[in-house]
Amino acid sequence: MFPIDLRSDTVTKPCAAMRRAMAEAEVGDDVYGDDPTVLRLEEEAAGLLGKEAALYVTSGTQGNLVSLLTHCGRGEGVILGRETHILNFEGGGMACLGGIMPLPADDPSGLPGIPEMEAVLKPADNVHFVRARLVCLENTNNRRGGHASTPREISERAAWAHDRGLGVHIDGARLFNAAVALGVKPADLVRDADSVQICLSKGLGAPMGSLVCASRAFVERARFWRKRLGGGLRQVGIVAAAGLYALRHNIERLAEDHENARKIASILADAGLDVFMAARPTNMVYFRAKDVPSADRILEFCRRERVVFNKSAPDTFRLVTHLDVSAEAALEAASVIARAARSA
Ligand SMILES: *Cc1c(COP(=O)(O)O)cnc(C)c1O
């Protein structure tokens, strides 16, 4: 029996049709701009997001880094939420490779509020302070339970940033989850962003790849950074074909993942577990064990029953639903976790 793997929505395997698209992909040398499949993927992604152009990059981390390096120079600052992926899980790339300074703002509801951003934005004409250049917003917000922020919440913050001469970057690793959960167009969520990073390898099920979507001028500058970072690839249409397949077939179905997460959350809550769902939830469920030893027993019990997931803190777990977890598997996993909690 296969394990039910709820560690992340990155664990999906390409389906037969996606593999066929990869096998049959037309390719060329993408550093020469000759790969027709990459060009098509970039064009479709840009179209979906209502941007002029897109750049195919190897990963979400690379997409965010390329974007930050394109927006900011050495010694400049980026305002971003304390619980963002860029700040917590990307190896400090902005500081290490760009000399860019993070300016963390509190983000209790998923995005930093305007007062929280005001609090870290310092006067630019005072030698003591770092000059901020950019605001980064994450949607959905992973560490805040996969919370989906609305077009209005994004626009308000973007207007604040633009009024102060700051750019706006959206880390949209799971932007399509937000769009589907809110019933809005992906483009509505990024209308006021100067750059957006979307992942093909999260909920959309491709084996790799992300896109940076922005104006044509931004993408041309970003292309230099991608090359410097070693992200200029050759016959990469092979994997871009998987990305195209993902964009064409796997967006609407994210609703099933959200429904499965909701069902899991409700079963766990009924079993008396301390469940945390975001205010506008998507494909994640967080829950807490009564203490750390009990958390370890729950994890071990579930692993024996072939249900696997990760801790997000010593006593807290994160479950992520995705296209390789069917509705039945989600119910099965929830019932195993409920039993584990009773015996822990
Ligand atoms: C996964 C993730 C990334 C990075 O993507 P990788 O492809 O793993 O490098 C960036 N931001 C968020 C919110 C993510 O969840």
The ligand as an ORCA input file, in Angstrom:
! r2SCAN-3c Opt
* xyz 0 1
  C       7.633     26.384     -1.661
  C       7.558     27.850     -1.541
  C       8.517     28.665     -2.149
  C       9.759     28.128     -2.816
  O       9.560     27.223     -3.823
  P      10.657     26.089     -4.152
  O      10.255     25.670     -5.509
  O      10.513     25.046     -3.101
  O      12.000     26.750     -4.137
  C       8.356     30.026     -2.056
  N       7.321     30.559     -1.388
  C       6.379     29.816     -0.785
  C       5.245     30.468     -0.077
  C       6.473     28.427     -0.828
  O       5.565     27.683     -0.208
*
